[in-house]
Amino acid sequence: MIPHASNAYLLNGPAASGWEATAIPAPPTPPINADLSCEVLVIGAGYTGLNAAIRLAEGGKEGTVVDIGGPGYGASGRNGGQVVPGLKYDPDMLIRKYGESTGQALIQFAGSAADRTFDLIERYKIPCDAQRTGWLQPAVSKKTLRTVRERASQWQRHTGTEVKLVTASEARDLTGTDEFVGGWIDPRGGVLQPLSYARGLAQVAINLGVRVAGDSAVTHLTKRGASWEAEVNGQNIVAPTVILATNGYTGNLVPGLRTSLVSAASVQVATAPLPEHIRKTILPGGLPVSDTRRILKYMRFDSDGRFLMGGRGSFKTGEPESYFQSLERLAEAMFPQLKGVDWELRWAGTFALTMDGLPHVHMPGEKLYIGLGYNGRGLAMALQMGRLLGALALNDDHEGSPFPISDIRPIPFHGFRVIGAETIGAWYRALDRFGV
């Protein structure tokens, strides 16, 4: 038995996800150990890269996927497993920002992300505990309740989604806590086992003829003539086309790319499997939940009956213990029946924030395609982005992207921006704590 709270197991290293407890086995992904050539090299074996590789294989292109760890090593294997459509901006804001034509294209692209995720899982029979439960966004104040009601109205108006508005009493019945004053349910959403999904995508890609290589970090990427040359494990991979899909784990392969975004952590804690008499009193509505705090919190159960709560962590390399402890304290305040239970697991993953809050598509060199920056909405959006990047690589049709192909713009004074973001995050946490 793991002692309560302070001595919970903090996962580190390649097997750094609490989802390991219930994930399907990883397919064999032997590392690169010889020079090779391929039609398309995909760097990153997360949702984006693997979906790009699958799209390429469906279109008849030979692909190789490489990753520093393996399928789901990064945030794809460490996130909350909530399938949520949409972007940071609501539909009306997208139209104001980009105009009617591009705005509507983005609305449809983002709004269909959950549909396409569940459709792909069904098409390829990926065993990842996918459930189309819907998704609940409860409000923590009257002000945020107005925001989510307007959000629900916009999605219904623009896409015909049959949303459901939730009263305070309904929120209590659905969540098992008095914390919320109402909210909305998006029926397009749901849950899955995120690490199983990543591993399942890898198996699909392998079945389609894609080579997927783990423990294969790219240390150099160079354009030589009409091809790109990547150094991996002291070997060379030559490909005319490269897709870079590293998101929050982006390094220095492409000048300026790492400093064009800010990497932040999402931290999670999980109880040991709960007894049924406690389990049925927490989130009795069976819906995954992401609330409206400034530093939002999200929660659900896994297939073994563990209660999971997550939230944004720090902008540092390691996560202070206080971030995990605060999640446990909040969970126990919301659900007093959790007091005294064993908090079994703690882990973190890294996601990417962009300055404008939207994903970016870049093409900084001939046949070099980059997509990243999901701002916390990566599970469903990564499928869309991956398939988009795969389609761009197949057709070289830049006009087919709903996102403008943009230049890489490093954030000025990047290091100071990270410090500022950390300071703002601490301030937001204080405001959330006191209900301001």
Backbone hydrogen bonds, N-H to C=O, Kabsch-Sander energy under -0.5 kcal/mol:
donor,donor_aa,acceptor,acceptor_aa,energy
6,S,4,H,-1.1
7,N,4,H,-0.6
8,A,5,A,-2.1
9,Y,344,E,-1.5
10,L,8,A,-0.7
11,L,9,Y,-0.7
11,L,346,R,-2.8
16,A,14,P,-1.3
20,E,17,S,-1.7
21,A,18,G,-1.4
22,T,19,W,-1.3
23,A,19,W,-0.9
36,L,236,N,-2.2
38,C,238,V,-2.0
39,E,62,E,-0.7
40,V,62,E,-1.7
41,L,241,T,-2.5
42,V,40,V,-0.5
42,V,64,T,-3.3
43,I,41,L,-0.5
43,I,243,I,-3.0
44,G,42,V,-0.7
44,G,66,V,-3.2
50,L,46,G,-2.6
51,N,47,Y,-2.1
52,A,48,T,-2.2
53,A,49,G,-2.3
54,I,50,L,-2.3
55,R,51,N,-2.3
56,L,52,A,-2.4
57,A,53,A,-2.6
58,E,54,I,-2.6
59,G,55,R,-1.4
60,G,57,A,-1.5
61,K,56,L,-2.8
63,G,61,K,-0.5
64,T,40,V,-2.1
65,V,211,R,-3.4
66,V,42,V,-2.4
67,D,213,A,-1.6
72,G,45,A,-1.6
73,Y,70,G,-2.4
77,G,74,G,-1.8
78,R,75,A,-1.3
79,N,75,A,-1.2
83,V,81,G,-0.6
83,V,190,G,-2.6
84,V,82,Q,-1.0
86,G,110,A,-1.7
87,L,89,Y,-0.6
88,K,357,G,-0.6
93,M,90,D,-0.6
94,L,90,D,-1.8
95,I,91,P,-1.9
96,R,92,D,-2.2
97,K,93,M,-2.4
98,Y,94,L,-2.5
99,G,95,I,-2.3
103,G,99,G,-2.3
104,Q,100,E,-2.5
105,A,101,S,-1.8
106,L,102,T,-2.4
107,I,103,G,-2.3
108,Q,104,Q,-2.4
109,F,105,A,-2.3
110,A,106,L,-3.1
111,G,107,I,-2.9
112,S,108,Q,-1.6
113,A,110,A,-1.3
116,R,112,S,-2.6
117,T,113,A,-1.7
118,F,114,A,-2.5
119,D,115,D,-2.4
120,L,116,R,-2.2
121,I,117,T,-2.2
122,E,118,F,-2.1
123,R,119,D,-2.8
124,Y,120,L,-2.3
125,K,121,I,-0.5
125,K,122,E,-0.6
126,I,121,I,-2.0
128,C,126,I,-1.6
131,Q,191,V,-2.7
133,T,131,Q,-1.8
134,G,189,G,-2.1
135,W,186,D,-1.7
136,L,288,P,-2.5
137,Q,135,W,-0.5
137,Q,184,W,-2.6
139,A,182,G,-2.7
145,L,141,S,-1.8
146,R,142,K,-1.8
147,T,143,K,-1.4
148,V,144,T,-2.4
149,R,145,L,-2.2
150,E,146,R,-2.0
151,R,147,T,-2.2
152,A,148,V,-2.6
153,S,149,R,-2.2
154,Q,150,E,-2.3
155,W,151,R,-2.2
156,Q,152,A,-2.2
157,R,153,S,-2.5
158,H,154,Q,-2.7
159,T,155,W,-2.1
160,G,156,Q,-1.6
161,T,155,W,-1.0
163,V,161,T,-1.8
164,K,185,I,-1.7
166,V,183,G,-2.9
171,A,167,T,-2.6
172,R,168,A,-2.1
173,D,169,S,-2.1
174,L,170,E,-2.4
175,T,171,A,-2.3
176,G,172,R,-2.7
181,V,139,A,-2.3
182,G,139,A,-0.5
183,G,166,V,-1.9
184,W,137,Q,-1.4
185,I,164,K,-2.7
186,D,135,W,-2.7
189,G,186,D,-1.5
190,G,83,V,-1.4
191,V,131,Q,-2.2
192,L,81,G,-1.9
193,Q,128,C,-3.4
197,Y,193,Q,-2.5
198,A,194,P,-2.0
199,R,195,L,-2.6
200,G,196,S,-2.9
201,L,197,Y,-2.6
202,A,198,A,-2.1
203,Q,199,R,-2.1
204,V,200,G,-2.4
205,A,201,L,-2.7
206,I,202,A,-2.6
207,N,203,Q,-2.6
208,L,204,V,-1.5
209,G,206,I,-1.8
210,V,205,A,-2.6
211,R,63,G,-1.9
212,V,210,V,-0.6
213,A,65,V,-3.2
213,A,211,R,-0.5
214,G,29,T,-2.2
214,G,212,V,-0.5
215,D,69,G,-2.2
216,S,67,D,-3.4
219,T,217,A,-0.6
219,T,231,E,-2.6
220,H,231,E,-0.8
222,T,229,E,-2.6
224,R,222,T,-0.6
224,R,227,S,-3.0
227,S,224,R,-1.9
228,W,239,A,-3.4
229,E,222,T,-3.3
230,A,237,I,-2.8
231,E,220,H,-2.4
232,V,230,A,-0.6
232,V,235,Q,-2.8
233,N,217,A,-0.8
235,Q,232,V,-2.6
237,I,230,A,-2.7
238,V,36,L,-2.2
238,V,236,N,-0.5
239,A,228,W,-2.4
241,T,39,E,-1.0
242,V,367,K,-2.4
243,I,41,L,-2.7
244,L,369,Y,-3.0
245,A,43,I,-2.9
245,A,243,I,-0.6
249,Y,246,T,-2.8
250,T,247,N,-1.6
257,L,254,V,-1.9
258,R,254,V,-0.5
260,S,257,L,-1.5
261,L,258,R,-0.9
262,V,353,L,-2.7
264,A,351,F,-2.7
265,A,314,S,-2.1
266,S,349,G,-3.0
267,V,265,A,-0.5
267,V,311,G,-2.9
268,Q,347,W,-2.7
269,V,309,M,-2.4
270,A,345,L,-2.2
271,T,307,F,-2.0
272,A,342,D,-2.4
274,L,305,G,-2.3
278,I,275,P,-1.3
279,R,275,P,-2.9
280,K,276,E,-2.3
281,T,278,I,-1.7
282,I,278,I,-0.5
282,I,279,R,-1.2
283,L,175,T,-2.6
285,G,174,L,-2.3
286,G,283,L,-2.1
289,V,299,M,-2.3
290,S,136,L,-1.9
291,D,297,K,-2.6
292,T,138,P,-0.7
296,L,294,R,-0.8
298,Y,310,G,-2.3
299,M,289,V,-2.5
300,R,308,L,-1.8
302,D,306,R,-1.9
305,G,302,D,-1.7
308,L,300,R,-3.1
308,L,306,R,-0.5
309,M,269,V,-2.1
310,G,298,Y,-2.9
311,G,267,V,-2.1
312,R,296,L,-0.7
313,G,265,A,-4.1
323,Y,320,P,-1.4
324,F,320,P,-0.7
325,Q,321,E,-2.4
326,S,322,S,-2.4
327,L,323,Y,-1.2
328,E,324,F,-2.0
329,R,325,Q,-2.7
330,L,326,S,-2.3
331,A,327,L,-2.5
332,E,328,E,-2.1
333,A,329,R,-1.9
334,M,330,L,-2.5
335,F,331,A,-2.5
338,L,335,F,-2.7
339,K,336,P,-1.9
341,V,338,L,-2.4
343,W,341,V,-0.5
344,E,270,A,-1.2
344,E,342,D,-0.9
345,L,270,A,-2.0
346,R,9,Y,-2.1
347,W,268,Q,-2.0
349,G,266,S,-1.9
351,F,264,A,-3.2
353,L,262,V,-3.0
357,G,354,T,-0.9
360,H,372,L,-3.2
361,V,404,P,-0.6
362,H,370,I,-2.5
363,M,406,S,-0.5
365,G,368,L,-0.6
368,L,365,G,-1.8
369,Y,242,V,-2.6
370,I,362,H,-2.4
371,G,244,L,-1.3
372,L,360,H,-2.0
375,N,352,A,-2.0
377,R,374,Y,-1.7
381,M,377,R,-1.1
382,A,378,G,-2.4
383,L,379,L,-0.7
383,L,380,A,-0.6
384,Q,380,A,-1.4
385,M,381,M,-2.9
386,G,382,A,-3.0
387,R,383,L,-2.6
388,L,384,Q,-2.0
389,L,385,M,-3.0
390,G,386,G,-2.4
391,A,387,R,-2.2
392,L,388,L,-2.7
393,A,389,L,-2.3
394,L,390,G,-1.8
395,N,391,A,-2.7
396,D,392,L,-2.9
398,H,396,D,-0.8
400,G,397,D,-1.6
401,S,398,H,-1.3
406,S,361,V,-2.6
406,S,404,P,-0.7
409,R,407,D,-0.5
411,I,259,T,-3.4
414,H,411,I,-0.8
416,F,413,F,-0.5
417,R,413,F,-2.0
418,V,414,H,-2.0
419,I,415,G,-1.8
420,G,416,F,-2.7
421,A,417,R,-2.8
422,E,418,V,-2.2
423,T,419,I,-2.0
424,I,420,G,-2.7
425,G,421,A,-2.5
426,A,422,E,-1.9
427,W,423,T,-2.0
428,Y,424,I,-2.8
429,R,425,G,-2.2
430,A,426,A,-1.8
431,L,427,W,-2.2
432,D,428,Y,-2.8
433,R,429,R,-2.4
434,F,430,A,-1.7
435,G,432,D,-1.0
436,V,431,L,-2.5
